[in-house]
Amino acid sequence: MSLDLTADEIAALTQGYRLTTEQNLDLIYSIPAKNLLDTDLCLTYLQKIAPFFNSSSILVTASLFAKRYSVLTMASALYAMSRFEKGLNVDIENAWIESNYKEKPWLPSIRLIDWSISSPKQNRLAWRDQIIQNIFANNLNKVWRILATTAKIPKATLWENTAIYVNWLYETKIREEANQLEIARLEEDYYYIAFQASGDLFGERKNPLTKYCDPKVFVKDTDMPIRLRKTCCFYYLSSNEANDYCITCPKIKRL
């Protein structure tokens, strides 16, 4: 473990942000993340985890897996960047998915191979770009391409699955216990990631998150404003209840 992370920082990242330092001996559900870039290995993995989602469709499994994978890939890296001013390398070549069959609900974690920690030094903007690029272009986008091919799922759905957690992390989760100076940095980092970062940092021609970061709105039967989705994540197809849509689902008919 790198000494660049303090014991308190390691505790924060492992307890709340899907990072783990533990190698799971169960290699059925724990795999090198780069295995997902092999079409056959990716398909096999999706088939193995389908029961966790009560899914009989590769499309549904891919979408619900993408939600979890986006969180475990982004959460600890963005938290460390914006709260601690420390950079984790979550390039897909440096990451393992760690999990086992006993978890309910199924919530995998990420384990890093190389724990070297970067710092902003004299150029925080360039340093931030590198972290963002490792998260999105060098990891998530590569996996989304394979899922889109293997499961025939629209990349728009996968990027919106990603965006909802970027929004949640910066609007809610990462703000917990932050001081005013940290909150100012969080807000600046969030605005940059969601609206200003160039497409190449995501492996795309343009920023794929921006159109999914619209303001929240009040809708019927909600006490708080919500951000309505533009694409369906197909959760309702994994539910035992008919028409069990997410509250933000675009399939819901609203007056």
Secondary structure, DSSP 8 states (H G I E B T S, - for coil): --TTS-HHHHHHHHHHSSB-----S-TTT-EEGGGGGSHHHHHHHHHHHGGGGT---HHHHHHHHHHHHHHHHHHHHHHIIIII--B----GGGEEEE--TT-SS---EEEES----B--TT-HHHHHHHHHHHHIIIIIHHHHHHHHHHH---HHHHHHHHHHHHHHIIIIITTTT--HHHHHHHHHHHHIIIIIS-GGGGTSSS-SSGGG----B--TT-SS-B---SS---GGGG-SSTT---TT-TTS---
